[in-house]
Amino acid sequence: MPQLLQPPNNITLTANNQTSPIWARWFLSLYTEITKPDISSVRVSVGSNQSIATATATKVAFDTESYDVNSKFDATTNYRYQPGIEGIYTIRAQVLWNTSAADYTHTLQIYKNGSPVSTDIKRMTFVAGTYTQTILDSISLLATDYIEIYATQDSGGNLNINSGTASSYLIASQQR
């Protein structure tokens, strides 16, 4: 059975008691690239301002892709991420609220398979302007699980989430 030896600062491939250090490095680097597992990663943003009705959990419509490794984000119908690969994922979402009222609550949630798994709640006390709200979590996902982001506010009227790749976005990256 061939054995692979890795002394410090040197790579030697040994097979049948013969050493081939010249091609061993090339072979090992090629083998490492071939056997790397697939990864799943996405960054999407809100393409145009989205109105969020008061007291209504509303799915954030991330419809503009910056990148989507393995095409696992639905940016046209369901606005959700389904990794296709089991693993631990870092999920980060940010929205830029355009506020016009004082003394109300913003809620941003990560949903897994239709149920909330992580929630960020902020009470707003200033009168008007913009406010960035971010949520971050590490979530175990099966290949068929899916992630969605929901926003809620209770201002008494509609509020907008501003569009833009630096304003309102979702990043999902596989950790392992």
VEXNUBA-749580 format. One record per residue: residue in three letters; residue number from 0; x, y, z of N, C-alpha, C in turn. Coordinates in steps of 0.02 Angstrom, whole numbers, m for minus. Layout:
<mivos>
+------+------+--------+--------+--------+--------+--------+--------+--------+--------+--------+
: resn : resi :   n.xx :   n.yy :   n.zz :  ca.xx :  ca.yy :  ca.zz :   c.xx :   c.yy :   c.zz :
+------+------+--------+--------+--------+--------+--------+--------+--------+--------+--------+
:  ALA :  NUM :      X :      Y :      Z :      X :      Y :      Z :      X :      Y :      Z :
...
+------+------+--------+--------+--------+--------+--------+--------+--------+--------+--------+
</mivos>
This chain:
<mivos>
+------+------+--------+--------+--------+--------+--------+--------+--------+--------+--------+
: resn : resi :   n.xx :   n.yy :   n.zz :  ca.xx :  ca.yy :  ca.zz :   c.xx :   c.yy :   c.zz :
+------+------+--------+--------+--------+--------+--------+--------+--------+--------+--------+
:  MET :    0 :     42 :    m59 :      0 :      0 :      0 :      0 :     44 :     62 :      0 :
:  PRO :    1 :     35 :    109 :    m45 :     75 :    170 :    m47 :     66 :    210 :     17 :
:  GLN :    2 :    119 :    244 :     37 :    117 :    286 :     97 :    139 :    356 :     77 :
:  LEU :    3 :    108 :    405 :    109 :    126 :    475 :     97 :    161 :    501 :    158 :
:  LEU :    4 :    222 :    524 :    150 :    261 :    552 :    204 :    266 :    627 :    194 :
:  GLN :    5 :    260 :    667 :    247 :    264 :    739 :    241 :    313 :    768 :    292 :
:  PRO :    6 :    379 :    765 :    278 :    426 :    797 :    323 :    419 :    873 :    317 :
:  PRO :    7 :    440 :    911 :    367 :    434 :    984 :    363 :    470 :   1011 :    302 :
:  ASN :    8 :    436 :   1059 :    268 :    463 :   1093 :    209 :    480 :   1047 :    152 :
:  ASN :    9 :    454 :    986 :    151 :    468 :    940 :     96 :    410 :    892 :     90 :
:  ILE :   10 :    393 :    874 :     29 :    341 :    825 :     18 :    371 :    768 :    m21 :
:  THR :   11 :    363 :    708 :      4 :    390 :    650 :    m30 :    336 :    597 :    m37 :
:  LEU :   12 :    326 :    573 :    m97 :    278 :    520 :   m110 :    317 :    455 :   m115 :
:  THR :   13 :    299 :    406 :    m75 :    334 :    342 :    m75 :    286 :    287 :    m97 :
:  ALA :   14 :    305 :    250 :   m148 :    265 :    194 :   m171 :    313 :    138 :   m191 :
:  ASN :   15 :    301 :     79 :   m166 :    343 :     21 :   m181 :    416 :     35 :   m166 :
:  ASN :   16 :    429 :     68 :   m110 :    497 :     85 :    m87 :    536 :    128 :   m136 :
:  GLN :   17 :    503 :    165 :   m180 :    536 :    211 :   m225 :    509 :    282 :   m212 :
:  THR :   18 :    553 :    330 :   m210 :    535 :    399 :   m194 :    537 :    441 :   m258 :
:  SER :   19 :    486 :    482 :   m267 :    482 :    525 :   m326 :    465 :    597 :   m304 :
:  PRO :   20 :    512 :    632 :   m273 :    497 :    698 :   m246 :    483 :    751 :   m299 :
:  ILE :   21 :    506 :    743 :   m361 :    495 :    794 :   m412 :    422 :    800 :   m431 :
:  TRP :   22 :    390 :    745 :   m446 :    320 :    749 :   m467 :    272 :    741 :   m408 :
:  ALA :   23 :    298 :    724 :   m350 :    254 :    714 :   m292 :    216 :    777 :   m273 :
:  ARG :   24 :    250 :    834 :   m275 :    216 :    897 :   m256 :    160 :    912 :   m305 :
:  TRP :   25 :    173 :    905 :   m369 :    121 :    917 :   m419 :     62 :    870 :   m408 :
:  PHE :   26 :     75 :    806 :   m399 :     23 :    757 :   m388 :    m18 :    773 :   m326 :
:  LEU :   27 :     16 :    789 :   m272 :    m19 :    804 :   m210 :    m63 :    866 :   m217 :
:  SER :   28 :    m38 :    919 :   m249 :    m78 :    979 :   m257 :   m138 :    966 :   m302 :
:  LEU :   29 :   m129 :    927 :   m355 :   m184 :    909 :   m399 :   m235 :    867 :   m362 :
:  TYR :   30 :   m213 :    818 :   m324 :   m258 :    775 :   m286 :   m297 :    816 :   m235 :
:  THR :   31 :   m265 :    863 :   m202 :   m299 :    905 :   m152 :   m353 :    946 :   m185 :
:  GLU :   32 :   m340 :    975 :   m244 :   m390 :   1014 :   m279 :   m449 :    971 :   m301 :
:  ILE :   33 :   m436 :    912 :   m325 :   m489 :    868 :   m349 :   m533 :    844 :   m292 :
:  THR :   34 :   m506 :    832 :   m234 :   m544 :    803 :   m180 :   m574 :    855 :   m132 :
:  LYS :   35 :   m565 :    920 :   m146 :   m597 :    970 :   m103 :   m673 :    963 :   m111 :
:  PRO :   36 :   m710 :    966 :    m55 :   m782 :    960 :    m61 :   m812 :   1024 :    m92 :
:  ASP :   37 :   m871 :   1015 :   m122 :   m906 :   1074 :   m148 :   m921 :   1122 :    m91 :
:  ILE :   38 :   m926 :   1185 :   m108 :   m946 :   1234 :    m58 :  m1008 :   1269 :    m84 :
:  SER :   39 :  m1044 :   1300 :    m38 :  m1103 :   1338 :    m56 :  m1098 :   1406 :    m22 :
:  SER :   40 :  m1106 :   1459 :    m61 :  m1099 :   1526 :    m34 :  m1138 :   1574 :    m79 :
:  VAL :   41 :  m1166 :   1626 :    m48 :  m1207 :   1673 :    m86 :  m1204 :   1742 :    m54 :
:  ARG :   42 :  m1209 :   1794 :    m97 :  m1219 :   1862 :    m74 :  m1270 :   1894 :   m120 :
:  VAL :   43 :  m1326 :   1915 :    m91 :  m1381 :   1945 :   m129 :  m1403 :   2009 :    m94 :
:  SER :   44 :  m1435 :   2053 :   m132 :  m1458 :   2116 :   m103 :  m1528 :   2133 :   m129 :
:  VAL :   45 :  m1557 :   2185 :    m98 :  m1622 :   2210 :   m118 :  m1612 :   2258 :   m177 :
:  GLY :   46 :  m1643 :   2243 :   m233 :  m1633 :   2282 :   m294 :  m1671 :   2347 :   m297 :
:  SER :   47 :  m1729 :   2351 :   m265 :  m1768 :   2414 :   m261 :  m1801 :   2417 :   m193 :
:  ASN :   48 :  m1814 :   2478 :   m170 :  m1843 :   2486 :   m103 :  m1903 :   2441 :    m94 :
:  GLN :   49 :  m1909 :   2412 :    m34 :  m1964 :   2366 :    m19 :  m2004 :   2394 :     38 :
:  SER :   50 :  m2069 :   2399 :     29 :  m2114 :   2424 :     81 :  m2132 :   2367 :    129 :
:  ILE :   51 :  m2126 :   2383 :    194 :  m2144 :   2335 :    246 :  m2204 :   2363 :    284 :
:  ALA :   52 :  m2260 :   2328 :    280 :  m2322 :   2350 :    313 :  m2314 :   2343 :    389 :
:  THR :   53 :  m2350 :   2385 :    425 :  m2346 :   2383 :    498 :  m2375 :   2317 :    525 :
:  ALA :   54 :  m2342 :   2290 :    575 :  m2364 :   2230 :    611 :  m2373 :   2169 :    566 :
:  THR :   55 :  m2334 :   2165 :    512 :  m2338 :   2109 :    466 :  m2268 :   2082 :    452 :
:  ALA :   56 :  m2255 :   2020 :    470 :  m2190 :   1989 :    454 :  m2187 :   1981 :    378 :
:  THR :   57 :  m2138 :   2014 :    347 :  m2133 :   2015 :    274 :  m2065 :   1987 :    253 :
:  LYS :   58 :  m2067 :   1940 :    206 :  m2005 :   1912 :    180 :  m1967 :   1966 :    141 :
:  VAL :   59 :  m1903 :   1974 :    156 :  m1862 :   2022 :    120 :  m1846 :   1994 :     51 :
:  ALA :   60 :  m1860 :   2034 :      0 :  m1852 :   2012 :    m70 :  m1781 :   2027 :    m95 :
:  PHE :   61 :  m1734 :   1984 :    m76 :  m1666 :   1989 :   m102 :  m1667 :   1964 :   m174 :
:  ASP :   62 :  m1663 :   2010 :   m222 :  m1673 :   1992 :   m292 :  m1613 :   2007 :   m337 :
:  THR :   63 :  m1558 :   2031 :   m308 :  m1499 :   2048 :   m348 :  m1439 :   2009 :   m321 :
:  GLU :   64 :  m1410 :   1966 :   m363 :  m1354 :   1924 :   m342 :  m1287 :   1958 :   m356 :
:  SER :   65 :  m1244 :   1961 :   m305 :  m1174 :   1981 :   m315 :  m1135 :   1920 :   m335 :
:  TYR :   66 :  m1147 :   1864 :   m299 :  m1120 :   1799 :   m318 :  m1164 :   1745 :   m289 :
:  ASP :   67 :  m1165 :   1688 :   m321 :  m1205 :   1631 :   m300 :  m1169 :   1568 :   m322 :
:  VAL :   68 :  m1124 :   1543 :   m280 :  m1085 :   1483 :   m295 :  m1134 :   1424 :   m298 :
:  ASN :   69 :  m1133 :   1388 :   m352 :  m1176 :   1330 :   m365 :  m1249 :   1347 :   m375 :
:  SER :   70 :  m1265 :   1410 :   m386 :  m1334 :   1432 :   m403 :  m1386 :   1405 :   m354 :
:  LYS :   71 :  m1379 :   1422 :   m290 :  m1424 :   1395 :   m239 :  m1472 :   1447 :   m209 :
:  PHE :   72 :  m1472 :   1508 :   m236 :  m1518 :   1559 :   m211 :  m1572 :   1572 :   m263 :
:  ASP :   73 :  m1635 :   1573 :   m241 :  m1692 :   1589 :   m284 :  m1705 :   1664 :   m278 :
:  ALA :   74 :  m1683 :   1703 :   m327 :  m1690 :   1776 :   m324 :  m1749 :   1800 :   m365 :
:  THR :   75 :  m1793 :   1755 :   m387 :  m1849 :   1777 :   m429 :  m1917 :   1760 :   m400 :
:  THR :   76 :  m1923 :   1705 :   m363 :  m1989 :   1683 :   m339 :  m1993 :   1680 :   m263 :
:  ASN :   77 :  m1951 :   1639 :   m233 :  m1956 :   1626 :   m160 :  m1908 :   1667 :   m118 :
:  TYR :   78 :  m1858 :   1698 :   m148 :  m1808 :   1739 :   m112 :  m1780 :   1700 :    m53 :
:  ARG :   79 :  m1754 :   1641 :    m67 :  m1727 :   1599 :    m14 :  m1665 :   1562 :    m37 :
:  TYR :   80 :  m1626 :   1541 :     12 :  m1563 :   1506 :      1 :  m1571 :   1434 :     22 :
:  GLN :   81 :  m1557 :   1388 :    m24 :  m1557 :   1316 :    m10 :  m1489 :   1290 :    m29 :
:  PRO :   82 :  m1446 :   1274 :     19 :  m1375 :   1263 :      5 :  m1359 :   1204 :    m40 :
:  GLY :   83 :  m1399 :   1151 :    m38 :  m1383 :   1092 :    m79 :  m1327 :   1049 :    m51 :
:  ILE :   84 :  m1294 :   1074 :      1 :  m1239 :   1039 :     33 :  m1248 :   1044 :    108 :
:  GLU :   85 :  m1247 :    987 :    143 :  m1254 :    987 :    216 :  m1193 :   1020 :    247 :
:  GLY :   86 :  m1205 :   1058 :    300 :  m1149 :   1090 :    334 :  m1171 :   1142 :    384 :
:  ILE :   87 :  m1121 :   1176 :    413 :  m1132 :   1231 :    458 :  m1123 :   1295 :    418 :
:  TYR :   88 :  m1170 :   1341 :    421 :  m1170 :   1402 :    381 :  m1173 :   1464 :    425 :
:  THR :   89 :  m1134 :   1514 :    406 :  m1140 :   1580 :    436 :  m1191 :   1619 :    394 :
:  ILE :   90 :  m1242 :   1643 :    428 :  m1294 :   1682 :    394 :  m1292 :   1752 :    422 :
:  ARG :   91 :  m1285 :   1801 :    377 :  m1284 :   1871 :    398 :  m1331 :   1909 :    353 :
:  ALA :   92 :  m1377 :   1946 :    383 :  m1423 :   1987 :    345 :  m1422 :   2058 :    374 :
:  GLN :   93 :  m1429 :   2106 :    329 :  m1432 :   2176 :    349 :  m1486 :   2210 :    308 :
:  VAL :   94 :  m1524 :   2254 :    341 :  m1571 :   2297 :    305 :  m1561 :   2369 :    328 :
:  LEU :   95 :  m1572 :   2415 :    282 :  m1569 :   2486 :    297 :  m1640 :   2513 :    296 :
:  TRP :   96 :  m1666 :   2526 :    357 :  m1734 :   2552 :    364 :  m1734 :   2626 :    349 :
:  ASN :   97 :  m1784 :   2648 :    312 :  m1797 :   2720 :    302 :  m1853 :   2738 :    349 :
:  THR :   98 :  m1837 :   2770 :    404 :  m1885 :   2781 :    457 :  m1917 :   2850 :    453 :
:  SER :   99 :  m1980 :   2853 :    474 :  m2016 :   2917 :    473 :  m2056 :   2927 :    537 :
:  ALA :  100 :  m2046 :   2885 :    585 :  m2085 :   2890 :    647 :  m2039 :   2875 :    706 :
:  ALA :  101 :  m2062 :   2892 :    765 :  m2024 :   2879 :    826 :  m2060 :   2828 :    869 :
:  ASP :  102 :  m2022 :   2797 :    913 :  m2048 :   2752 :    964 :  m2086 :   2692 :    934 :
:  TYR :  103 :  m2050 :   2651 :    898 :  m2077 :   2589 :    872 :  m2022 :   2536 :    869 :
:  THR :  104 :  m2041 :   2475 :    850 :  m1995 :   2419 :    850 :  m1983 :   2392 :    780 :
:  HIS :  105 :  m1919 :   2377 :    766 :  m1898 :   2341 :    705 :  m1878 :   2271 :    725 :
:  THR :  106 :  m1898 :   2222 :    688 :  m1877 :   2153 :    700 :  m1850 :   2124 :    636 :
:  LEU :  107 :  m1793 :   2091 :    641 :  m1762 :   2056 :    584 :  m1752 :   1983 :    606 :
:  GLN :  108 :  m1775 :   1936 :    564 :  m1772 :   1866 :    583 :  m1743 :   1822 :    527 :
:  ILE :  109 :  m1706 :   1771 :    548 :  m1684 :   1718 :    504 :  m1733 :   1661 :    512 :
:  TYR :  110 :  m1761 :   1639 :    457 :  m1807 :   1581 :    457 :  m1771 :   1522 :    426 :
:  LYS :  111 :  m1781 :   1464 :    457 :  m1756 :   1401 :    430 :  m1817 :   1357 :    417 :
:  ASN :  112 :  m1826 :   1337 :    355 :  m1882 :   1293 :    336 :  m1950 :   1322 :    359 :
:  GLY :  113 :  m1958 :   1388 :    355 :  m2022 :   1420 :    370 :  m2033 :   1439 :    442 :
:  SER :  114 :  m1984 :   1428 :    486 :  m1991 :   1446 :    557 :  m1932 :   1489 :    580 :
:  PRO :  115 :  m1945 :   1538 :    624 :  m1890 :   1581 :    647 :  m1841 :   1542 :    691 :
:  VAL :  116 :  m1776 :   1553 :    678 :  m1724 :   1522 :    719 :  m1678 :   1574 :    752 :
:  SER :  117 :  m1683 :   1636 :    729 :  m1641 :   1689 :    758 :  m1678 :   1755 :    748 :
:  THR :  118 :  m1677 :   1797 :    801 :  m1715 :   1860 :    800 :  m1674 :   1917 :    828 :
:  ASP :  119 :  m1678 :   1975 :    794 :  m1648 :   2037 :    819 :  m1704 :   2088 :    824 :
:  ILE :  120 :  m1715 :   2116 :    884 :  m1768 :   2165 :    896 :  m1736 :   2230 :    919 :
:  LYS :  121 :  m1755 :   2285 :    887 :  m1729 :   2351 :    905 :  m1788 :   2398 :    917 :
:  ARG :  122 :  m1785 :   2435 :    971 :  m1835 :   2487 :    986 :  m1807 :   2553 :    962 :
:  MET :  123 :  m1844 :   2587 :    919 :  m1822 :   2651 :    890 :  m1851 :   2709 :    930 :
:  THR :  124 :  m1809 :   2756 :    949 :  m1833 :   2814 :    988 :  m1821 :   2880 :    953 :
:  PHE :  125 :  m1785 :   2881 :    897 :  m1774 :   2944 :    861 :  m1830 :   2955 :    810 :
:  VAL :  126 :  m1834 :   3015 :    783 :  m1891 :   3034 :    742 :  m1886 :   3011 :    670 :
:  ALA :  127 :  m1832 :   3027 :    635 :  m1830 :   3010 :    564 :  m1758 :   2999 :    542 :
:  GLY :  128 :  m1750 :   2968 :    484 :  m1684 :   2954 :    457 :  m1679 :   2883 :    434 :
:  THR :  129 :  m1618 :   2857 :    433 :  m1608 :   2788 :    413 :  m1575 :   2751 :    471 :
:  TYR :  130 :  m1588 :   2686 :    474 :  m1561 :   2644 :    527 :  m1542 :   2577 :    497 :
:  THR :  131 :  m1482 :   2554 :    512 :  m1458 :   2489 :    489 :  m1470 :   2437 :    543 :
:  GLN :  132 :  m1501 :   2382 :    525 :  m1512 :   2326 :    571 :  m1480 :   2264 :    542 :
:  THR :  133 :  m1441 :   2228 :    583 :  m1404 :   2170 :    561 :  m1418 :   2110 :    606 :
:  ILE :  134 :  m1420 :   2052 :    576 :  m1427 :   1990 :    614 :  m1375 :   1940 :    589 :
:  LEU :  135 :  m1345 :   1902 :    634 :  m1292 :   1855 :    618 :  m1302 :   1792 :    660 :
:  ASP :  136 :  m1295 :   1735 :    628 :  m1300 :   1671 :    664 :  m1263 :   1617 :    626 :
:  SER :  137 :  m1246 :   1564 :    661 :  m1215 :   1505 :    633 :  m1267 :   1449 :    638 :
:  ILE :  138 :  m1286 :   1420 :    580 :  m1342 :   1374 :    578 :  m1323 :   1310 :    542 :
:  SER :  139 :  m1342 :   1254 :    571 :  m1331 :   1189 :    538 :  m1387 :   1177 :    487 :
:  LEU :  140 :  m1367 :   1162 :    425 :  m1416 :   1152 :    372 :  m1405 :   1085 :    337 :
:  LEU :  141 :  m1459 :   1052 :    322 :  m1457 :    994 :    278 :  m1459 :   1020 :    206 :
:  ALA :  142 :  m1444 :    978 :    159 :  m1443 :   1000 :     89 :  m1510 :   1028 :     66 :
:  THR :  143 :  m1565 :   1002 :     93 :  m1631 :   1023 :     72 :  m1663 :   1078 :    116 :
:  ASP :  144 :  m1630 :   1098 :    170 :  m1655 :   1153 :    211 :  m1652 :   1218 :    172 :
:  TYR :  145 :  m1690 :   1268 :    194 :  m1686 :   1333 :    162 :  m1690 :   1389 :    213 :
:  ILE :  146 :  m1660 :   1445 :    194 :  m1656 :   1504 :    237 :  m1692 :   1562 :    204 :
:  GLU :  147 :  m1731 :   1599 :    243 :  m1764 :   1660 :    221 :  m1755 :   1713 :    275 :
:  ILE :  148 :  m1761 :   1776 :    255 :  m1755 :   1831 :    303 :  m1822 :   1869 :    303 :
:  TYR :  149 :  m1847 :   1882 :    364 :  m1910 :   1919 :    372 :  m1898 :   1982 :    413 :
:  ALA :  150 :  m1935 :   2034 :    395 :  m1932 :   2098 :    430 :  m2002 :   2117 :    454 :
:  THR :  151 :  m2005 :   2147 :    513 :  m2068 :   2170 :    541 :  m2056 :   2238 :    574 :
:  GLN :  152 :  m2107 :   2281 :    573 :  m2103 :   2344 :    609 :  m2173 :   2363 :    632 :
:  ASP :  153 :  m2177 :   2403 :    684 :  m2243 :   2421 :    712 :  m2252 :   2497 :    718 :
:  SER :  154 :  m2234 :   2533 :    666 :  m2238 :   2606 :    667 :  m2309 :   2633 :    659 :
:  GLY :  155 :  m2355 :   2591 :    636 :  m2423 :   2614 :    623 :  m2435 :   2628 :    549 :
:  GLY :  156 :  m2382 :   2627 :    509 :  m2387 :   2637 :    437 :  m2335 :   2596 :    401 :
:  ASN :  157 :  m2330 :   2604 :    337 :  m2279 :   2567 :    298 :  m2211 :   2601 :    305 :
:  LEU :  158 :  m2159 :   2562 :    309 :  m2090 :   2587 :    308 :  m2051 :   2550 :    254 :
:  ASN :  159 :  m2003 :   2584 :    224 :  m1963 :   2554 :    171 :  m1898 :   2526 :    198 :
:  ILE :  160 :  m1878 :   2470 :    166 :  m1809 :   2446 :    171 :  m1775 :   2472 :    109 :
:  ASN :  161 :  m1721 :   2508 :    117 :  m1686 :   2537 :     60 :  m1648 :   2484 :     21 :
:  SER :  162 :  m1643 :   2496 :    m44 :  m1607 :   2450 :    m88 :  m1533 :   2466 :    m89 :
:  GLY :  163 :  m1494 :   2421 :   m120 :  m1423 :   2433 :   m131 :  m1381 :   2377 :   m103 :
:  THR :  164 :  m1326 :   2362 :   m138 :  m1282 :   2306 :   m118 :  m1247 :   2319 :    m52 :
:  ALA :  165 :  m1239 :   2382 :    m33 :  m1207 :   2398 :     31 :  m1258 :   2414 :     86 :
:  SER :  166 :  m1322 :   2416 :     68 :  m1374 :   2437 :    115 :  m1413 :   2378 :    144 :
:  SER :  167 :  m1443 :   2338 :    100 :  m1486 :   2283 :    122 :  m1464 :   2220 :     85 :
:  TYR :  168 :  m1437 :   2172 :    122 :  m1408 :   2113 :     90 :  m1411 :   2052 :    135 :
:  LEU :  169 :  m1398 :   1994 :    104 :  m1393 :   1930 :    138 :  m1329 :   1897 :    114 :
:  ILE :  170 :  m1290 :   1871 :    162 :  m1231 :   1831 :    147 :  m1239 :   1765 :    183 :
:  ALA :  171 :  m1230 :   1711 :    147 :  m1230 :   1644 :    176 :  m1167 :   1609 :    152 :
:  SER :  172 :  m1127 :   1586 :    200 :  m1063 :   1553 :    184 :  m1056 :   1489 :    223 :
:  GLN :  173 :  m1035 :   1437 :    189 :  m1024 :   1373 :    221 :   m960 :   1375 :    262 :
:  GLN :  174 :   m965 :   1358 :    327 :   m907 :   1354 :    370 :   m872 :   1286 :    362 :
:  ARG :  175 :   m911 :   1234 :    361 :   m886 :   1165 :    354 :   m942 :   1119 :    337 :
+------+------+--------+--------+--------+--------+--------+--------+--------+--------+--------+
</mivos>
